[in-house]
Amino acid sequence: MSSLVAIVGPTAIGKSSLALELSQAFGGEIINADSRQVYRYMDIGTAKPTPEERALVPHHLIDVVDPDRDFNLALYQCKAQEAMDAIHSKGKRAFLAGGSGLYVWSLLEGWRIPPVPPDPRLRQELEARAHTEGAGVLYEELKQLDPAAAQRIDPRNIRRVIRAIEVCHQGEPFSRLQKKEPYINSLVIGLTTDRTSLHKLIDDRVDSMMQRGLLEEVEGLAARGYGFDLPSMSGLGYKQIGAFLQGQTDLPAAIQQIKFDTHRFARHQYNWFRPNDERIHWFEPSRDSRENIKRSVEEFVAN
């Protein structure tokens, strides 16, 4: 089995910096597990590692596609496995870092993604229904088609609900096709803290992003022709700044909305990374915790 050290937890908690420190200490390379960092030209708003950090340790699955290109779970799995193979072939250790629970667990649990091609016409129809009738209607339809899949999917994740319905319409329940075949031996390290401290970390990072040029980055993306209706542009920061650039709100309100929406997103991440999940070794993001984390990695490496 392949081996992997995964670093998970909510946004802004310090996963990337910990992955960098551990990779340097244990001769590793980092595989990205953030669904937004795969897009080119989206650096500040996705909190990508800096060029200096990427020069210290090789990072994989960053800047993979342009913002107007599709990037899905099956493609992520394929590229992540290729990255692991390349890292191990060099005698290096692979570290996975990111807060996209879907990406993380699909890799660690060995999900077999349904080999069903997209149906653009059906997707367009379902998206139109979600817009006119509400996402809840589609979720209720999924519950009728595939109750097991509906139980695992967040009703607010419209793209995921549509994909599950799409698969069901082609003859096989989504839940039956999405089997698990674990092939990775992993140590999962989770970073967490109390809600007040996490919200401050988030707010400070949003302020830092604005100071570093998030507004200019979004303006640049729009100037390149990337529309605000693209899935990539619906990410935290880009959507809210896009609303400002389109005259739908003022800048202070847009910044505050980024903070509020990121707080909510962090709460959603805990649905993927639950504090009572025995597979995850939880630590506070403190300097004292780093030594305990390193000892855990040392034991994993030794075994």
Phi, psi and omega in degrees: 000146173291156178239149188204138171255117182254138179241115188234174179140179183289166180297146176073008185278342179112023182296316184295317181292324177293317179299320179296315181296316181292322180296321178292323183286329187242016177064051185243176172229157190250134174253125181288138174231041175245123188291347181261337182286354177287343185272136175289155176071359180248083190257307186290311184293338178263359180057045177296151170303145181288162176304325179295319179292322180288338175284331179287319183222132177299135177244139181244153179064038171240138181059053184270319184224159173287157185298341180262012178255151180283141174221117187240178185296319180298318179294321179299312181303316181298313183289325178294320178294321176299320180294317178300315180299318181294320180295313182292328180295338178267003181076019180262167177256139182267132175241130178255130182221127177164165184249011177274097185303323179300315180293315184299305186287331177298326180281311184292327182265357177067045179298138173262110186284136181304127180278055182248121182291154178297150176243091186305320182295315179294319179301316180298319179296315181292322177297320178296320178294320178298323180290319185270323185257342181102149182296332182298329180294317178294322180295321177296323177296318179297322179300326178285320183285319187206082183304324181295319178292318180299325181294333184264350186253134176293124180303335181280347180275080188300318181299321180289320178298315180298318179299318180296318178296319179302315179295316181299323181292343180262016165108352184223132178303137180304317184293330181285326180282333185273066182280166179242129177226081184302134179222012183236130171269117190230152167246123182251115179256127179248137174255134181208162177202176180290161187297318181299315180294321180294318180297324177292319177300317179296311183297320179296322181290321177298316178300319179295319179299319179295320180293328182276352174112032179299319179302313181294326179296316180292321176300320179295320178296317178296322180294332177284351179100010179275115185284155182285356177270356179290145176305322180296329183274002177269001182289163179304133181095308182289318179297314184288318176292326176299320178297321177295314182295336178268008176076019182270348180199172175264169187294314179302321179293323179296317179297316179296325179292323176301314181297313181297314181293328178289324174302314181295320178298320179297321177297321179294325180299329179291346172290332177272324183242085187277138180302335181264010178284114185290348178283342185256130175265109188269141178219153170283148181279060182243163179298322179297324181293333183301321180294320178293323177296316180298323179294322178296320178292320179302316179295319179296316180296319181295328183271000000 
